[in-house]
Amino acid sequence: MKQSIIITGVAGLIGSRMADWIVKHYPEYEVVGIDDLSGGYRENVVKQVTFYQMDCADGSLKEVFEKHDPLYVFHFAAYAAEGLSPFIRKFNYQSNLIATANIINECIRSQVKRLVFTSSMAVYGRGTPPFDEEDQPAPIDPYGIAKYACELDIKVAAEQHGLDWCIIRPHNVYGINQNIWDSYRNVLGIWMLQNMTGQPMTIFGDGSQKRAFSSIDDCLKPLWNAATYDGASKQIINLGSAIEYSIKDAAEILKEVMGSGELLFLEQRHEVKDAHPTWQKSIELLNFEDKTNLHTGLSIMWEWAKQLPKRDRFVWSSYELERGLYGFWKSTSLSRD
């Protein structure tokens, strides 16, 4: 009987690509995928994956863990709309913090060998980039707060219950299988859809804010190493590209890849000005290699995106809080394509 590996968020970008990678490179394992399909798509999940459609936040995970007795757990499920999180606080904490608490409980009960959790650059807040893993987190929005709380809870679970873990802080991962239909997250995908539907590529503020964009293809082997390498045990590790770009420069590169595009500058939103990390720890502990430059990575993603079926753009029908909501996210500003 094969040993099992559980991947949450298996229909999303990181989860689906990780599942496919494990199936190809380590077929001796059974890959078990969990996703509620709220932000991912069933067709992203390869047929070799044992799939369960469920929400990690609803507490129904116990039967899956008991049935498959996983060796490793990759917890990727999250709604990563950082800028939107102040207006969907309850949903944000439910989908991030409550869901992770449920995963931690089942990992402890099942005595998994290691939990790999994807946190976020958002935990750093307005630090001094490049952000280092030793920096004191100071998140400025509910999404970052939720991710940092998850990190703390995982550490406590290790101290009290012996849970082994590795916390990964990825940054702006992009590539094939990314959801380009969500109006609130994945800026590169948002721009691609805007271009395909004849709309300008929107930028918040003047576009001078800096980010590091990371190809999913460079992150898969390091994520596996996060679960299997002894040196990754109980480590927090930034994972992603060492090169930062201004948002405007990234948009210009994508315009070159697509062969067209116009920029539209919108009101500045509440966000960190510059957010790019150190990378030495990922090289030393996970053998990370920053091989894919942004132009090449976007070219690969664009060729894939052009073949996608037409889908409705995801728009929240209502928000938990509308006071202070940016004009570009109000119902009159977002239309379904």
C-alpha positions as CSV (number, residue, x, y, z in Angstrom):
1,M,0.0,0.0,0.0
2,K,1.3,3.4,-1.0
3,Q,2.1,6.0,1.6
4,S,0.0,9.1,1.2
5,I,0.7,12.8,0.8
6,I,-2.1,15.3,1.4
7,I,-2.1,18.6,-0.5
8,T,-4.7,21.3,0.3
9,G,-5.6,23.9,-2.2
10,V,-4.8,21.2,-4.8
11,A,-6.9,22.9,-7.6
12,G,-5.0,26.2,-7.3
13,L,-1.7,27.2,-8.8
14,I,0.8,25.9,-6.3
15,G,-1.3,22.9,-5.2
16,S,-2.1,21.6,-8.7
17,R,1.4,22.0,-10.0
18,M,2.9,20.4,-6.8
19,A,0.5,17.4,-7.2
20,D,1.5,16.9,-10.8
21,W,5.2,17.2,-9.9
22,I,5.0,14.5,-7.2
23,V,3.0,12.2,-9.5
24,K,5.7,12.5,-12.1
25,H,8.7,12.3,-9.9
26,Y,7.6,10.1,-7.0
27,P,4.9,7.8,-8.3
28,E,5.4,5.5,-5.3
29,Y,3.3,7.9,-3.2
30,E,-0.5,8.3,-3.3
31,V,-1.3,12.0,-3.7
32,V,-4.5,13.1,-2.0
33,G,-5.9,16.5,-2.9
34,I,-8.4,18.7,-1.0
35,D,-10.0,21.8,-2.4
36,D,-13.4,23.5,-2.2
37,L,-13.0,24.8,-5.8
38,S,-13.8,28.3,-4.7
39,G,-10.6,29.7,-6.3
40,G,-9.2,26.7,-8.2
41,Y,-10.5,24.5,-11.0
42,R,-11.1,20.7,-11.1
43,E,-9.4,20.4,-14.5
44,N,-6.1,21.6,-12.9
45,V,-6.0,18.4,-10.9
46,V,-4.3,15.4,-12.6
47,K,-6.3,12.2,-12.7
48,Q,-3.9,10.3,-10.6
49,V,-4.8,12.5,-7.5
50,T,-7.4,11.1,-5.1
51,F,-9.6,14.3,-4.9
52,Y,-11.9,15.5,-2.2
53,Q,-14.0,18.6,-2.6
54,M,-14.3,20.1,0.8
55,D,-13.5,23.3,2.7
56,C,-10.7,22.9,5.2
57,A,-12.5,25.5,7.5
58,D,-15.6,23.3,8.0
59,G,-14.0,20.7,10.2
60,S,-14.7,17.7,8.0
61,L,-11.1,16.7,7.4
62,K,-10.8,13.9,10.1
63,E,-12.2,11.1,7.9
64,V,-9.8,12.0,5.0
65,F,-6.8,11.9,7.4
66,E,-7.9,8.7,9.1
67,K,-8.4,7.0,5.7
68,H,-5.1,8.0,4.1
69,D,-2.8,8.4,7.1
70,P,-0.5,10.9,5.4
71,L,3.2,11.0,5.7
72,Y,3.5,14.6,4.6
73,V,1.0,17.4,4.4
74,F,1.4,20.4,2.1
75,H,-1.1,23.1,3.3
76,F,-1.5,25.5,0.4
77,A,-5.2,26.3,0.7
78,A,-5.9,30.1,1.3
79,Y,-7.7,33.0,-0.2
80,A,-4.7,35.3,-0.8
81,A,-6.4,38.6,-1.6
82,E,-4.2,40.7,0.6
83,G,-5.5,44.1,-0.4
84,L,-9.1,42.9,-0.2
85,S,-8.8,41.3,3.3
86,P,-9.7,44.5,5.3
87,F,-13.2,44.3,3.6
88,I,-13.7,40.6,4.1
89,R,-12.2,40.1,7.6
90,K,-14.4,37.3,8.8
91,F,-14.0,35.3,5.5
92,N,-10.3,36.0,5.6
93,Y,-9.8,34.6,9.1
94,Q,-12.1,31.7,8.4
95,S,-10.4,30.6,5.2
96,N,-6.9,31.1,6.5
97,L,-6.7,30.9,10.3
98,I,-9.6,28.5,11.1
99,A,-8.7,26.3,8.1
100,T,-5.1,26.0,9.2
101,A,-6.1,25.2,12.8
102,N,-8.2,22.3,11.5
103,I,-5.2,21.1,9.4
104,I,-2.9,21.4,12.5
105,N,-5.3,19.3,14.6
106,E,-5.4,16.5,12.0
107,C,-1.6,16.6,11.5
108,I,-1.1,16.1,15.2
109,R,-3.7,13.3,15.4
110,S,-2.2,11.5,12.4
111,Q,1.4,12.1,13.6
112,V,2.5,13.3,10.1
113,K,6.2,13.3,9.5
114,R,6.1,17.0,8.5
115,L,3.6,19.8,7.8
116,V,4.7,22.3,5.1
117,F,2.8,25.5,5.3
118,T,2.8,28.3,2.8
119,S,2.7,31.6,4.6
120,S,3.2,34.9,2.9
121,M,5.5,37.9,2.4
122,A,2.5,39.8,3.9
123,V,3.7,38.9,7.4
124,Y,6.6,41.2,7.1
125,G,4.5,44.4,6.6
126,R,6.4,47.6,6.3
127,G,9.8,46.3,7.2
128,T,13.1,47.2,5.6
129,P,13.6,45.1,2.4
130,P,15.1,42.8,1.5
131,F,13.0,41.0,4.2
132,D,14.9,38.4,6.1
133,E,13.5,35.4,7.9
134,E,14.9,36.8,11.2
135,D,13.0,40.1,10.8
136,Q,10.2,40.7,13.3
137,P,6.8,40.3,11.5
138,A,4.6,43.4,11.5
139,P,1.7,42.8,9.1
140,I,-0.5,45.7,8.1
141,D,-3.6,43.9,6.9
142,P,-5.8,41.0,8.0
143,Y,-4.4,38.6,5.5
144,G,-0.9,39.1,6.8
145,I,-2.2,38.9,10.4
146,A,-3.9,35.6,9.7
147,K,-0.8,34.1,8.1
148,Y,1.4,35.2,11.0
149,A,-1.1,33.8,13.5
150,C,-1.0,30.5,11.6
151,E,2.8,30.5,11.9
152,L,2.6,31.0,15.6
153,D,0.1,28.3,16.1
154,I,2.2,25.8,14.1
155,K,5.2,26.6,16.3
156,V,3.1,26.1,19.5
157,A,1.8,22.8,18.1
158,A,5.5,21.7,17.7
159,E,6.4,22.7,21.2
160,Q,3.3,21.0,22.8
161,H,2.5,18.1,20.5
162,G,5.8,17.4,18.7
163,L,4.6,18.5,15.2
164,D,7.4,18.8,12.7
165,W,7.0,21.7,10.3
166,C,8.5,23.9,7.7
167,I,7.0,27.3,7.0
168,I,7.6,28.7,3.5
169,R,7.1,32.4,2.7
170,P,6.6,32.5,-1.1
171,H,6.3,35.7,-2.9
172,N,4.2,36.5,-6.0
173,V,4.3,33.0,-7.5
174,Y,2.9,32.9,-11.1
175,G,2.6,30.4,-13.9
176,I,0.5,27.8,-15.6
177,N,-2.7,26.9,-13.7
178,Q,-3.0,30.3,-12.0
179,N,-6.5,31.7,-11.6
180,I,-6.6,34.7,-14.0
181,W,-10.3,35.3,-13.4
182,D,-10.1,36.6,-9.9
183,S,-10.5,40.4,-9.8
184,Y,-8.6,40.9,-6.5
185,R,-5.4,38.8,-6.6
186,N,-2.7,37.5,-8.9
187,V,-1.8,40.8,-10.6
188,L,0.0,39.2,-13.6
189,G,-3.1,37.1,-14.3
190,I,-5.4,40.1,-13.9
191,W,-3.4,41.9,-16.5
192,M,-3.5,39.0,-18.9
193,L,-7.3,38.8,-18.7
194,Q,-7.7,42.6,-19.0
195,N,-5.6,42.5,-22.2
196,M,-7.6,39.5,-23.6
197,T,-10.9,41.3,-23.0
198,G,-9.8,44.7,-24.4
199,Q,-9.4,46.5,-21.1
200,P,-6.4,48.5,-19.9
201,M,-3.9,47.0,-17.4
202,T,-4.7,48.6,-14.0
203,I,-2.1,49.7,-11.6
204,F,-2.7,51.0,-8.1
205,G,-0.9,54.3,-7.5
206,D,2.1,55.2,-9.7
207,G,3.5,51.7,-10.1
208,S,6.8,52.4,-8.3
209,Q,6.1,49.8,-5.6
210,K,8.5,46.9,-5.9
211,R,7.8,43.1,-5.8
212,A,9.7,39.9,-6.6
213,F,7.9,37.6,-9.0
214,S,8.6,33.9,-8.8
215,S,8.0,31.2,-11.4
216,I,6.1,28.2,-10.1
217,D,8.5,26.0,-12.1
218,D,11.4,27.1,-9.9
219,C,9.5,26.5,-6.6
220,L,8.3,22.9,-6.9
221,K,11.5,20.9,-6.1
222,P,12.3,23.3,-3.2
223,L,8.8,22.7,-1.8
224,W,9.4,19.0,-1.9
225,N,12.7,19.5,-0.2
226,A,10.9,21.5,2.5
227,A,9.0,18.3,3.4
228,T,11.9,15.8,3.0
229,Y,15.2,17.5,3.9
230,D,16.3,17.2,7.5
231,G,17.7,20.7,7.4
232,A,14.3,22.2,6.7
233,S,12.8,20.9,9.9
234,K,11.3,23.7,12.0
235,Q,12.6,26.4,9.6
236,I,11.0,29.5,8.2
237,I,12.2,30.0,4.6
238,N,11.6,32.7,2.0
239,L,11.0,31.1,-1.4
240,G,11.1,32.9,-4.7
241,S,13.0,35.1,-7.1
242,A,15.9,37.2,-5.9
243,I,15.1,40.0,-8.4
244,E,12.7,42.7,-7.7
245,Y,10.7,44.8,-10.2
246,S,8.6,47.8,-9.9
247,I,5.0,47.1,-10.7
248,K,5.2,49.4,-13.7
249,D,8.3,47.6,-15.0
250,A,6.6,44.2,-14.6
251,A,3.6,45.5,-16.6
252,E,5.9,46.8,-19.3
253,I,7.5,43.4,-19.6
254,L,4.2,41.7,-19.9
255,K,3.1,44.2,-22.5
256,E,6.1,43.2,-24.5
257,V,5.3,39.5,-24.1
258,M,1.7,40.0,-25.2
259,G,2.5,42.4,-28.0
260,S,-0.1,44.9,-26.8
261,G,-1.5,46.6,-23.7
262,E,-2.3,50.0,-22.2
263,L,-1.7,51.0,-18.6
264,L,-4.4,52.7,-16.4
265,F,-3.3,54.1,-13.1
266,L,-5.9,54.0,-10.3
267,E,-6.0,55.4,-6.8
268,Q,-3.3,54.1,-4.4
269,R,-4.5,51.4,-2.0
270,H,-3.3,50.5,1.5
271,E,-0.3,48.3,0.8
272,V,3.4,47.8,1.5
273,K,5.5,50.0,-0.8
274,D,8.3,47.5,-1.4
275,A,8.2,43.8,-0.6
276,H,11.1,41.7,-1.7
277,P,13.0,39.1,0.4
278,T,16.4,37.6,1.0
279,W,17.0,34.3,-0.7
280,Q,20.2,32.7,0.8
281,K,18.3,30.4,3.2
282,S,16.3,28.9,0.4
283,I,19.5,28.1,-1.6
284,E,21.2,26.6,1.5
285,L,18.3,24.6,2.9
286,L,16.1,23.8,-0.2
287,N,18.6,24.0,-3.1
288,F,16.4,26.7,-4.7
289,E,17.6,27.9,-8.1
290,D,16.3,31.2,-9.6
291,K,16.4,29.9,-13.2
292,T,13.4,31.5,-14.9
293,N,13.5,35.3,-15.6
294,L,10.3,37.2,-15.7
295,H,10.1,37.6,-19.4
296,T,10.5,33.9,-20.0
297,G,8.1,32.9,-17.3
298,L,5.5,35.3,-18.5
299,S,5.9,34.0,-22.1
300,I,5.2,30.5,-20.9
301,M,2.2,31.6,-18.9
302,W,0.8,33.8,-21.7
303,E,0.9,31.0,-24.3
304,W,-1.1,28.8,-21.8
305,A,-3.5,31.6,-20.9
306,K,-4.5,32.2,-24.5
307,Q,-5.8,28.7,-24.8
308,L,-8.1,28.9,-21.7
309,P,-11.8,28.6,-22.0
310,K,-13.9,31.7,-21.4
311,R,-15.0,32.1,-17.8
312,D,-16.8,34.7,-15.8
313,R,-14.6,37.0,-13.8
314,F,-15.0,36.4,-10.1
315,V,-16.5,39.5,-8.3
316,W,-17.7,39.6,-4.7
317,S,-21.4,40.3,-4.8
318,S,-21.2,42.0,-1.4
319,Y,-18.5,42.9,1.1
320,E,-18.5,42.5,4.8
321,L,-17.4,46.2,5.1
322,E,-17.8,48.9,2.4
323,R,-16.6,51.9,4.4
324,G,-13.3,52.9,2.8
325,L,-13.7,50.4,-0.1
326,Y,-11.7,51.5,-3.1
327,G,-13.7,52.9,-6.0
328,F,-12.3,50.3,-8.4
329,W,-13.7,47.4,-6.3
330,K,-17.2,48.9,-5.9
331,S,-19.9,47.0,-7.8
332,T,-20.3,49.7,-10.4
333,S,-16.6,49.4,-11.3
334,L,-16.5,45.6,-11.8
335,S,-18.4,43.9,-14.5
336,R,-18.5,40.2,-15.4
337,D,-16.9,39.5,-18.8
